[in-house]
């Protein structure tokens, strides 16, 4: 460095510090447009249409991992990226859970895919047991009147 006076150094460094928020903003913009892998987008779709609340996120993650490893996921992997992009407008960033999905806002082909995926997920015995609040296979019923309870 040449013979820089203290005042010049402070002025130049303040100009550099002024651009730091712009660099942070540009980093955020690139994150929003990041590409999801087909597996990640299918996992998000399973979280969205599945019956699991946020408290049971670990159950949803376990189910999604097993679903993706199975042959059932092959038919959904390629189209799931476009579908999740269409749905991200309806889903809040804080929570992946939604109360309802408006099918009018997405293309007809993606509507069919979403309905097919939902039917497929709810066809599994594990998911039906979870929805009806029954214990999994092999666990004894704790309450002999379990069949008289209202599903949770």
C-alpha positions as CSV (number, residue, x, y, z in Angstrom):
1,X,0.0,0.0,0.0
2,X,1.2,3.4,-0.7
3,X,1.2,6.1,1.9
4,X,-2.5,6.2,2.7
5,X,-3.7,8.6,5.3
6,X,-6.1,7.4,8.0
7,X,-9.0,9.4,6.6
8,X,-8.6,8.0,3.1
9,X,-8.5,4.5,4.5
10,X,-11.8,5.0,6.5
11,X,-13.5,6.4,3.4
12,X,-12.4,3.6,1.2
13,X,-13.3,0.9,3.7
14,X,-16.8,2.5,4.3
15,X,-17.4,2.2,0.5
16,X,-16.5,-1.4,0.6
17,X,-18.8,-2.0,3.6
18,X,-21.7,-0.3,1.8
19,X,-21.7,-3.1,-0.8
20,X,-22.0,-6.0,1.7
21,X,-25.8,-5.9,1.9
22,X,-26.0,-6.1,-1.9
23,X,-23.8,-9.1,-2.0
24,X,-26.0,-10.8,0.6
25,X,-29.1,-10.0,-1.4
26,X,-27.7,-11.5,-4.5
27,X,-26.8,-14.6,-2.6
28,X,-30.5,-14.9,-1.5
29,X,-31.8,-14.5,-5.0
30,X,-29.6,-17.4,-6.3
31,X,-31.0,-19.6,-3.5
32,X,-34.6,-19.1,-4.5
33,X,-33.9,-20.3,-8.0
34,X,-31.9,-23.3,-6.9
35,X,-32.8,-26.6,-8.6
36,X,-34.3,-29.4,-6.6
37,X,-33.4,-32.9,-7.4
38,X,-36.3,-35.2,-8.4
39,X,-35.9,-37.1,-5.1
40,X,-36.0,-33.9,-3.0
41,X,-39.0,-32.6,-4.8
42,X,-40.8,-36.0,-4.4
43,X,-40.0,-35.9,-0.7
44,X,-41.6,-32.5,-0.4
45,X,-44.7,-33.7,-2.3
46,X,-45.0,-36.6,0.1
47,X,-44.8,-34.2,3.1
48,X,-47.4,-32.0,1.5
49,X,-50.0,-34.6,0.6
50,X,-49.3,-37.0,3.5
51,X,-51.3,-37.1,6.7
52,X,-48.3,-36.3,9.0
53,X,-48.4,-33.1,11.0
54,X,-45.2,-31.2,11.8
55,X,-44.8,-33.0,15.1
56,X,-44.5,-36.3,13.3
57,X,-42.0,-35.0,10.7
58,X,-39.6,-38.0,11.5
59,X,-42.3,-40.5,10.5
60,X,-42.9,-38.6,7.3
61,X,-39.2,-38.5,6.5
62,X,-38.9,-42.2,7.2
63,X,-41.8,-43.0,4.9
64,X,-40.5,-40.7,2.2
65,X,-37.0,-42.4,2.2
66,X,-38.6,-45.8,1.9
67,X,-41.0,-44.7,-0.8
68,X,-38.2,-43.2,-2.9
69,X,-36.1,-46.4,-2.6
70,X,-39.0,-48.5,-3.8
71,X,-40.2,-49.1,-7.4
72,X,-43.3,-47.0,-6.6
73,X,-41.4,-43.7,-6.9
74,X,-40.2,-44.2,-10.5
75,X,-43.4,-43.0,-12.1
76,X,-43.4,-39.7,-10.1
77,X,-39.7,-38.7,-10.1
78,X,-39.4,-36.8,-13.4
79,X,-42.7,-34.8,-13.1
80,X,-42.3,-34.0,-9.4
81,X,-39.9,-31.2,-10.0
82,X,-42.3,-29.2,-12.2
83,X,-45.2,-30.0,-9.8
84,X,-43.4,-28.8,-6.7
85,X,-42.5,-25.5,-8.5
86,X,-46.2,-25.0,-9.3
87,X,-47.2,-25.7,-5.7
88,X,-44.5,-23.5,-4.1
89,X,-46.7,-20.5,-4.8
90,X,-49.4,-21.9,-2.5
91,X,-47.1,-23.2,0.3
92,X,-45.6,-21.0,3.0
93,X,-41.8,-20.9,3.4
94,X,-42.0,-21.5,7.1
95,X,-44.1,-24.7,7.0
96,X,-44.4,-27.3,4.3
97,X,-47.8,-28.4,5.6
98,X,-50.9,-27.1,3.9
99,X,-54.6,-27.3,4.7
100,X,-55.8,-27.4,1.1
101,X,-54.3,-27.3,-2.3
102,X,-56.1,-25.3,-5.0
103,X,-55.9,-27.4,-8.1
104,X,-57.2,-24.6,-10.3
105,X,-53.8,-22.9,-10.2
106,X,-51.8,-25.8,-11.6
107,X,-51.9,-27.4,-15.1
108,X,-54.2,-30.3,-15.7
109,X,-51.4,-32.9,-16.2
110,X,-49.9,-31.9,-12.8
111,X,-53.3,-32.1,-11.2
112,X,-53.6,-35.7,-12.3
113,X,-50.2,-36.5,-11.1
114,X,-50.9,-35.0,-7.7
115,X,-54.2,-36.9,-7.3
116,X,-52.5,-40.1,-8.4
117,X,-49.7,-39.6,-5.9
118,X,-52.1,-38.9,-3.1
119,X,-54.2,-42.0,-3.8
120,X,-51.0,-44.0,-4.0
121,X,-49.7,-42.8,-0.7
122,X,-53.1,-43.3,1.1
123,X,-53.3,-46.8,-0.3
124,X,-50.5,-48.1,1.9
125,X,-51.6,-49.9,5.0
126,X,-49.0,-48.0,7.1
127,X,-50.6,-44.7,6.1
128,X,-54.1,-45.9,6.7
129,X,-53.2,-47.1,10.1
130,X,-51.6,-43.8,10.9
131,X,-54.7,-41.9,9.8
132,X,-57.1,-44.1,11.7
133,X,-54.8,-43.9,14.8
134,X,-54.3,-47.6,14.9
135,X,-51.0,-49.1,16.2
136,X,-48.7,-50.6,13.6
137,X,-48.6,-54.3,12.8
138,X,-47.4,-56.4,15.7
139,X,-48.3,-54.0,18.5
140,X,-51.1,-54.9,20.8
141,X,-54.1,-52.7,21.2
142,X,-53.8,-50.9,24.5
143,X,-57.5,-50.1,24.7
144,X,-60.0,-53.0,24.1
145,X,-62.5,-50.4,22.8
146,X,-60.1,-48.9,20.3
147,X,-62.6,-49.5,17.4
148,X,-65.1,-47.2,19.1
149,X,-62.8,-44.2,19.1
150,X,-63.2,-41.3,16.7
151,X,-60.2,-41.3,14.2
152,X,-57.7,-38.7,15.1
